[in-house]
Amino acid sequence: LHLAYLAVLQRGGRQFVVLDGKPQDSFATANDKKRWGISVIPNDSLTFSSDGKKLAYIAGLENAWFIVVDGTAVGKMYDVIWDPVFRPDGRHIAYVARVGKDGISVVDGTENLQYKMLKVPGSRIVFDSANVFHFLAVKDTKVLLVHEEIK
């Protein structure tokens, strides 16, 4: 069993994650393993895999957002990221991101379908099975249920 929470330094207001009492105040990029400091972490973005072995969260540097899984940045930076969620077995992480005015679903850092729509605020990604998930999105004035399959 693990415990993770968001902490803020009194001087400068920099945010970081504490996992099992150890500050996780930087992350590595998947390509160069260089350590980078994090400037912003949304309060509600910390999420564990169902087996408790992996921790993911949304992190921000300047005006760009990305996902960190177990201390390593996954995928690229986006304008906005919503609700990372692990597949029930913990092997994959899915989230929805915004690029300009378009929404895109992302699994393990790989972009899937791009939509001329955005995720409905307050809705979450839900896995229907090991390889299928869904979320609500808005296109024009319509609310749509979007289903995606992990390949």
Disulfide bonds with the S-S distance in Angstrom:
none
